[in-house]
Amino acid sequence: MTVPQAMAAAVTEPRIPQPMAAPPGDPEALSPAVRDPADLEREAALARLFELHYASMLRLAVLLGADDPENVVAEAYYQIYRKWRRLREPGAAEAYLRSTVCNLTRMRIRHLQVARKHVEAPPSELVASAESTALLHDDQRALIDALQQLPARQREALVLRHWLGLKESEIAAAMGISCGSVKTHTARGIAALSQVMEARR
């Protein structure tokens, strides 16, 4: 099995949580007859977006190395909820969501790296959530571990290309870089992963 094929099979379908009910007194709890039709339309579209893409966004966050993937994805959905009316077209929602997950994961990893530098005692190993752990098969942990050791840009390019199957232009948009940089990061990442996996044989 090649490295890209192994990456594509690296995680299983996660359990998809049910959306939370609005708290009492919240405008969201008003009856549909009282609420703004634009709000109802936005919520229906977001509900579809959640059903269609929550699982893939969660796996994306896991593969990119988020220590709290569920929170990353929840924050991404919250951001798109707030900015829904500013989206130029509803079809851009998935791309925006994907880009937000990439950016949030990158920021959280940087924050953790900075925080760990200021801790005197060596940090204990992070305990993955039960849901995150269930996403990974034992026979694929070596690949996932190697993937997590790559520089952030290489990891993102590989996950977006070989796991999500995005085009270079889509990857460039999600990462905020040029198509040429996508090619470079992808090639370097594949070379590094291949070297690690070959060394295990």
QUINORRA-V181044 format. One record per pair of residues at least 24 apart in sequence whose C-alpha atoms are under 10 Angstrom apart, sorted by the first residue. I is the first residue (numbers start at 1). J is the second residue. Records with the same first field share a line. If there is no record, write none. Layout:
I->J ; J
//
This chain:
2->194 ; 197
3->143 ; 158 ; 162 ; 190 ; 191 ; 193 ; 194 ; 197
4->158 ; 159 ; 161 ; 162 ; 163 ; 165 ; 190 ; 193 ; 194
5->162 ; 163
6->139 ; 140 ; 143 ; 144 ; 162 ; 163
7->63 ; 140 ; 143 ; 144 ; 147 ; 158 ; 159 ; 162 ; 163 ; 164
8->159 ; 161 ; 162 ; 163 ; 164 ; 165
9->136 ; 137 ; 140 ; 163
10->59 ; 63 ; 135 ; 136 ; 137 ; 138 ; 139 ; 140 ; 141 ; 143 ; 144 ; 163
11->56 ; 59 ; 60 ; 62 ; 63 ; 132 ; 133 ; 134 ; 135 ; 136 ; 137 ; 140 ; 144 ; 163
12->55 ; 56 ; 59 ; 134 ; 135 ; 136 ; 137
13->55 ; 56 ; 58 ; 59 ; 134 ; 135 ; 136
14->54 ; 55 ; 56 ; 58 ; 59 ; 131 ; 132 ; 134 ; 135 ; 136
15->54 ; 55 ; 58 ; 131 ; 134 ; 135
16->50 ; 51 ; 54 ; 55 ; 58 ; 131
17->50 ; 51 ; 54 ; 55 ; 70
18->50 ; 51
19->47 ; 50 ; 51
38->85
39->84 ; 85
42->81 ; 84 ; 85 ; 90
43->81 ; 84
45->81 ; 84 ; 90 ; 93
46->77 ; 78 ; 80 ; 81 ; 84 ; 90 ; 93
49->77 ; 93 ; 94 ; 97
50->74 ; 77 ; 94
52->94
53->94 ; 97 ; 98
54->97
56->98 ; 163 ; 164
57->94 ; 97 ; 98 ; 100 ; 101 ; 102 ; 164
58->101 ; 131 ; 132 ; 135
59->132 ; 135 ; 136 ; 159 ; 163 ; 164
60->98 ; 101 ; 102 ; 105 ; 156 ; 159 ; 160 ; 163 ; 164
61->98 ; 101 ; 102 ; 104 ; 105 ; 106 ; 132 ; 156 ; 159
62->105 ; 128 ; 132 ; 133 ; 135 ; 136 ; 144 ; 148
63->132 ; 135 ; 136 ; 144 ; 145 ; 147 ; 148 ; 155 ; 156 ; 158 ; 159 ; 160 ; 163
64->101 ; 102 ; 105 ; 106 ; 109 ; 144 ; 147 ; 148 ; 150 ; 152 ; 153 ; 154 ; 155 ; 156 ; 157 ; 158 ; 159 ; 160
65->105 ; 106 ; 108 ; 109 ; 144 ; 145 ; 147 ; 148 ; 149 ; 152 ; 155 ; 156
66->101 ; 102 ; 104 ; 105 ; 106 ; 107 ; 108 ; 109 ; 128 ; 132 ; 148
67->105 ; 108 ; 109 ; 112 ; 126 ; 127 ; 128 ; 129 ; 132
68->105 ; 108 ; 127 ; 128 ; 129 ; 132
69->101 ; 104 ; 105 ; 128 ; 129 ; 131 ; 132
70->129 ; 131 ; 132
71->104 ; 105
72->100 ; 101 ; 102 ; 103 ; 104 ; 105 ; 108
73->97 ; 98 ; 100 ; 101 ; 102 ; 104 ; 105
74->101
75->100 ; 101 ; 104
76->100 ; 101 ; 102 ; 103 ; 104
77->101
95->170 ; 171 ; 173 ; 174
96->173 ; 174
97->174
98->160 ; 170 ; 171 ; 173 ; 174 ; 175
99->170 ; 171 ; 172 ; 173 ; 174 ; 175 ; 176
100->174 ; 175
101->174
102->152 ; 153 ; 156 ; 160 ; 174 ; 175
103->174 ; 175 ; 176
105->152 ; 156
106->152 ; 153 ; 156
109->152
110->152
142->193 ; 196 ; 197 ; 200
143->193 ; 194 ; 196 ; 197
144->193
145->193
146->189 ; 192 ; 193 ; 194 ; 195 ; 196 ; 197
147->189 ; 190 ; 192 ; 193 ; 196
149->192 ; 193
150->188 ; 189 ; 190 ; 192 ; 193
151->185 ; 188 ; 189
152->185 ; 189
153->177 ; 181 ; 182 ; 184 ; 185 ; 186 ; 189
154->181 ; 182 ; 183 ; 184 ; 185 ; 186 ; 187 ; 188 ; 189 ; 190 ; 192
155->185 ; 186 ; 188 ; 189 ; 190 ; 193
156->182 ; 185 ; 186 ; 189
157->181 ; 182 ; 183 ; 184 ; 185 ; 186 ; 187 ; 188 ; 189 ; 190
158->182 ; 183 ; 185 ; 186 ; 187 ; 188 ; 189 ; 190 ; 193
159->186
160->186
161->186
162->186 ; 190
//
